[in-house]
Amino acid sequence: MPGAGTFRADFGASVVVALVAVPLCVGVAVASGVPAELGIVTGVVGGLVTGWFRGSSLQVSGPAAGLTVLVYEAVQAYGAAALGVLVLAAGVVQLGMGVLRLGRWFRAISVAVVHGMLAGIGLVLISGQLYALGDAQAPGQTLAKLGGVHGLAARADWAAVLLGVGTIAVMVAWRRAPARLRLLPGALVGVAAATAAAALLRLPVEKVRVTGVLDAVSPPAWGEFEVLASLGAVGTVIALALIASAETLFSAAAVDRMHDGPRTEYDRELIAQGVGNGVCGLLGALPMTAVIVRSAANVEAGARTRAARVMHGGWLLLFAVALPQVLESVPLAALAGVLLYAGWKLLPVRAVAALWRTHRGEAVVLVATAGAIVVTNLFEGVLVGLGLAIAKAAWETSHVHVEEVWEDEELCVRVMGNASFLRLPKLLDALDALPHGQPVRLDLSGLRHLDHACLTALEGWERTRAPLPGREGVT
């Protein structure tokens, strides 16, 4: 029966996706500065709540490395207790954007800004996880972390470093394993191998601290909502909502290219993410977004309907309830290896090289966005990138051309294109270079756009050129 075959395919895919999700959920939570169980709780909500919605049938949601930096900054600034309020508010914003049908507008965001955002996240993630790899205390700021890397070797626990590097090596090598073996995700195999090595050799390395799912879940109290009176907290909420939404919809576009099933309905997917983040906020868990790694694993494992992602949430819940003690044996260095590998994959090295050859302006926006995130923070860095992208687009579209035509011993100067203040110096230079002592008439009928600054300047310029009687003013 087709129904039975579909269920078998979805059931098998759900197991694979759950195995992919476990180390990522735990690693993202630890890197975000919250209990490991909260990462699994977010994965459960991504399956059992968001998974039921019809926005995208095969896309899988959960905690993502792309939000780690922002969540860590929020926890440090406002405390872990306020995280639920921030995530809940971000979910409400996403829900509103979906209801207002704003999903399609995310496709208008500059690709260079998106790649720059991911590159900045990758750099910040790598700078922090290098210290976790060696069980060393990390400085607070990203620039301080990067500046202190040279002295990290003297402080690192080299047993932990070897476990983390071994985890990365297994993940890299696993990509070349036979197809049947690759049904098990490389991250899970790498973490399992590091955990086994640490146990057999009795290595005294730092391990994941477990408090229990029920103890880790902490719904926000009414007093915590006062944090929303802070302008910085509101900025964090907006950043969470926009970045999670953008990552979700870009992931959806990628997943749609991987299968022949129904296409993603962007507004419905935003509503689904908003509801999911609302639930995560009420549970005091991490924010969620669609994750391309899990989504791709879902498609490649043969999933056919959204039942696969719902069942994956059930497997995560079973793991969190029945086997929490397993987490206590996982070395933090192994999770750092997983996140270092994830951070490296976020760096768009090939994209920068390709853009530099074809669109250098886009490459500059990408690099500047990443650099701004490293120097400031994620929200401000993305704002810098968006500002640069808008300025670049305005500059490139404001082309203006001056043409000289003699009509009955009068010089007619035709200005064509888009005359904005950005091109005003060039335009005035071209007009000032015209021969003096001749009557001049400006013809602006060829302009597609003329802003007030240019109009005022052109009118002033023409008055100084003594037009013929009865021919004053621009046309």
N, C-alpha and C positions, 0 to 999 in steps of 0.2 A: 504494500500500500504506500502511496506517495506520502501520506501523513506520517506513517511510521518511519519512513526513510528520512523525512525532514527532522523528526524528533531525534533520531539517532545522530544525525549530523550536528544538530544544535547542542545535544548533550555532550558529545565529544569535544566540540569547540569550547563549550563553557568550562570544561576541566582544564583545557590548555590555557585559556585566558586567565583563569583563577591562579594557575601556577605562575604565569607571567606577572600577575598583579601583586602577589604576596611580597616578594622582595622589594618591589618598587614602592608599595604602600608603606612598608615599614621604614625603608630608607628615606623617603620624602618626609615622613613624620619626624624621624630623629634629626634630620638636617634642619627642619623647621623649628626645632626647640620644643616639641610637645611629645607626650607619651606615644610610644610606637603603636599602641592599639588604636589611637585616633585615626591613623592612616588607613587601617583596615576598616574602621567604621565608615569612613568616607567612601571607600571602595564598595562596601555593602550597600550604602545608600545609592551610589551610582548604578548599581545593578538592580536592586529591588524596588527603587523608586523611579529614578530617571529611565531605567530600562524599559518601563511599560509604555512610555510615550512614543508617538509615531513620527517624531521629527526626523530621526535617522535610524533605520532599522538595524544596522550592523555596527554602528559606532559605540564604543565602550567608554564609560566615564569613570573617573576616580581622581585621587590626588595626583598632581603632576609636578615634575621637576621644574617646569616653567614658572610655577607660583611659589616655589620654595623660598626664593630671596625675599619676595614681598611679605610672605607670611612670617618669616623669621624677623624681619624688621618691625612688623606690627607687634609681634609677641614681645620683642625687646622694648618697644616704645610704650605699649599700653597694657602689657601683661597677658598671660595665657587666658585668664578669666574673661577678658574682653574680646577674645578671638571669636567666640560664638556670635556676639553682637555684630561684629564687622562682617562676618560671613553671611549672617541672616540679612543684613542690610544690602549687601551685594546681590544676594539672591532676589530681593525685592526689586532692585534696579534692573536686573536681567529680565525678570518677569514683566516689568513695565515696558522694557524695550521690545520684548516679544509681542505683547499685546498691541503696542503701537506700530508693529510691523517694521521695525528698524533693522531686522537681520540682514537684509540685502545690502544695506549701506556699509557693512563691514568689508564688503568686497571692494570698496573704493579706497581702502587704506593702502598707502604706498607699500609695495612689496619690500622695498629697501628698508623702510622703518620696521617692518615685521622681522626681517632677517637681522637687522641691527638689534632689535629687542631680544631676540633669541641668542644672538652672539653675546650681548651684555649679560644676560642671565647665565649663559654658559661660563663666562669668565668669572663672574661672582661665585657661581657654584663650585667651580674648580678651585678658586683661591681658598674657599672655606674647607672643602673636603680634603685638600692636601694635608691640613693639620689633623683632621679626623683620621686620615690614613695612618698617621704616626702616633695616634693617641696623645696628641699635644694640644695644649690650650691655644686657641686662636685669638688674635686681637679683634677688636670690635669692628673697625672699619675695613672696607675692601682694600683701600690703598695701603693701609697698615699691614694687612695680610700679605699683599703682594710684596711689600717692602721687606717683610720678615721671612720670606721663603728661604733666603740665602742662609739664615741661621737655623733653619728647621732641622737640618741633618743632625746637629749636635743634641737636639732635644727629643728627637723621635725615638719611639720604641720600635726597633728594627724587626722584632718578631711580628708586630702588627703591620708594619710596612710590607713585609713579605706576604702576609695573608692577603692584604689588599691588592698588591700587585699580582699575586697568583689568581685572585678572583677575576681581575681584568684579563689576564692571559687566557684563562678558561673561556671567558665570554668571546674573546676574539677568535680563539681556535675553534670554538663550537660552531661558528658560522660556516666552517668548512667540513663539518661532520656529515655523515650520511643523512639523507632526508628523514629516514625513520627516527633517527636519534634526535633530530632537531625538533621533533614534536615536543620534547622537553625544552623549555626556554633556557638560553645560555646563562641568564642572570641567576636563575634558580640553581642550576648546576654549579656555577661558580661559588655562590654563597654556601651551598651544601658542602662542597669540597673544602672550603675554608673552615666551616664549622667543624667538620670531621677532623681536619688536621689540628685545629686548636684543641679539640677534646682528646685526641690520641696522644698528642705531644704535651698536653697539660700546660699550654702556654698561658702565662698570666697577662692576658690582654683584656681590654675593656669590652664588655658585652652589653647587649640590649637590656635595658631595665624594664621590667614588666610590672604593671600595677593591677592588671585585670581590666576587662572591658567595662564592667559596670562601674568600677572606681574611676576609670579614665573619662567616661562620659560625664560631662558636667554642663547641664543646661544653664544658660546665662541668667543671673538674678536681675531683678528690676533695676537695682542700682547700677548695674554695668552699662545700661543704656545711656547713662550720662556721658559716656565717652564720645557719643555722636555730636555733642556740643563743641568738640574740638575740630578746628578747621583741618588739622593734619589727619584726624581719623576719617573725616569725610573724604579727603583726598585718597586715603587708603581704600575706602569703600568703592569709590569710582574706579580706581586703578584695578582693584580685584575684579569688578564687574566687566570692565572693558577688556582687560587682558584675558580673563577666562573666556569671555564671549568670542574674542578674536581667535584665540587658540582653538576653541571648539569648532568654529565655522571654517577655519582654514583646514583643520583636520577632516571635517566633513567633506570638503571639496576633494581632498586627497583620497579619502575612502571611497567616494563615489566613482573615482577613476579605477578602482580596484575590482569592482563587481558590476554585474549587469542588472541588478535589482532596482527597486524604487529609489529615486533620487531624494536627497535630503530636502526637507521643507525647513528653511532657515528660521523662520519666525517660530514655528512649533518647537524646533530644537532649542531656541533661546528660552522659551517658556519652560521646557523640560529641565534645562540647566538651572533656571531660576528657582523652580520648585525644589530641585535636588539640593541646591545650596541653601535654600531656606530651611530644609530639614537638617542639613549638616550644621547650620548655625544654631538651631534649637537643641542639638545634641552636643554643642561645644566642640565640634570636629573641624577638620581641615576643609578648605574650599575645594570644590571639584571642577574639573573641566574634562572635555573629551581628550583622550590620550591616544596619539597616533600609534604608539608601540602596541598597546593592547588591541586597538581597533584593527590594525593590520594583522595581528596574530589571530583575531577572531575570523577575519575574512579568509586568511590562508588555511585555517583549520577546518574550513568548510561550512561555517555558519550560514544559515539560510534565512532565519527570521530573528526578531528581537528576543525570542525566548532564550537564545544563547547567552545574551548579556544579563538577562534576569537570573538565569541559573548560576551564572558566574558569581553574582552577588550572594546567592545562597551558599555556594561553596566557601566564600570568604567568611560568611557568618559562622558556618560550621567550624572552620579553622579557628576563628577567634574565640569561640565558646569552648570547643573541645580540646584544643591543643595550644593554649597560650604559653604553656611551659616550654614549648619548643623554641620560642623567641628568646628565652633567657640564655640559650647556648650559642646564639649568633654573635660573632665578633663585630663590633662597630666598624672595624677596618674593612671588613668584607662589604658592608653596606656602603662605606665610603668609596670603595672600588667601583661598585655599581653606579653610584652617582657621578663619579669622575668620568666614567665611560659615557654616561648620559650627557654630561656637560660638554664633553669633547664633540659629541655628535651634534650639539646645538650650534657649534661654531661653523658658519657657512663659508669655509675657506674657498671652495670651488666657486660659490656664487660671487664672492668678492673679486676673484680673478677674472671671471667672465664679465662682470659689470665693468671692471677697469678697462677691459679691451673694447667694450661697446658703448657703455654709458657711464663715463667717469663721474658725472654729477651724482648718479644713483649710488655709486660706490662710496663717494664722500659722505652722503647721507647715512649710509649703512654704518660706516666706521665711526662717524661722529655720534650716532645714536648709541652704539655700543660703548664708546668712550665716556659719554655723558652718564650712562648708567653706572659705570665703574666709579666715576668720580663723585657722583651725587647719590642717587637712588633710582629705583626702577621707574617710579611714577614721573619724576622730574626728567629723567633721561628720555623717556618716551615722548614727553611734551616737547623736549628739545628736538627730537627727531621729526615729529609732526610739523613743528614750526619750520625746520629746514626744508622739509619736503614741500610745504606750501609755498615758501619763498622761492624755491627752485622752480616750481610749476609756474608761479606768477612771472618770474623772470623769463622763462622760456617761451611763454605765450604772449609776452608783451613786445612782439616784434613790430617795428615801425620803419617805414621806407619813405624817403623824400624823392620826388620826381619833379624836374624842371621842364616846363613847356612854355614857349613864347606864343602869345596870342595878341596880334595887333599892337606890336611894340610894348606889350606889357608882359612881364614875367609872371606866369601862373605857377605857383608851387603847390603841387598835389602831395598831401600827406596820406599815406595808406597803411593799414594794419591795425594795431592796437596801441594807442597812445596812453600810457599810464605813467605815473610819477617815477617808476623804475627806469624808464627809458627817456625821461625828460632831459637829462644832461646831454645824451647823445643826439637827441632831436634838436636841441638848441644849438649845439655845435655845428650840426649840418646846416641849419638856417643861417647862422652867423657867417658861414663860409660862402654864402651866396654873394654875387657882385653887388657892391653898393652903388647908390646913385640911380638906380632903376626902380620904376614903379613895380610894386609887388602885390599880388593878390593870392591869398591862401585859399586853397580848395580842400576842405576837410570831408568831402562827401565820400571819400574812399575809406574812411576809418570805420572799423567795426566796433571800436570802443574808444571813448574819450573821457577821461576823468577830469574832475574840476581843476586839479592842479595844472594839467596840461592845457586845458582851455584858457585858464587865466594867463598862463605864460605865453601862449600863442597870440592871444589878443594884445597883450602888452608888446610883444615883439613886432606885430604888424603895425601898431601905431607909430613905432619908431622908424618905420621904413617908408613913410610918406606916400601912401597910395594915391592914385589918381582921384580927382574930385568926383564925388558921386559913387565911388567904388569902395567906400570904407567898410571895414568889418570883414570877418571871415565868412566863408560860405560852406 
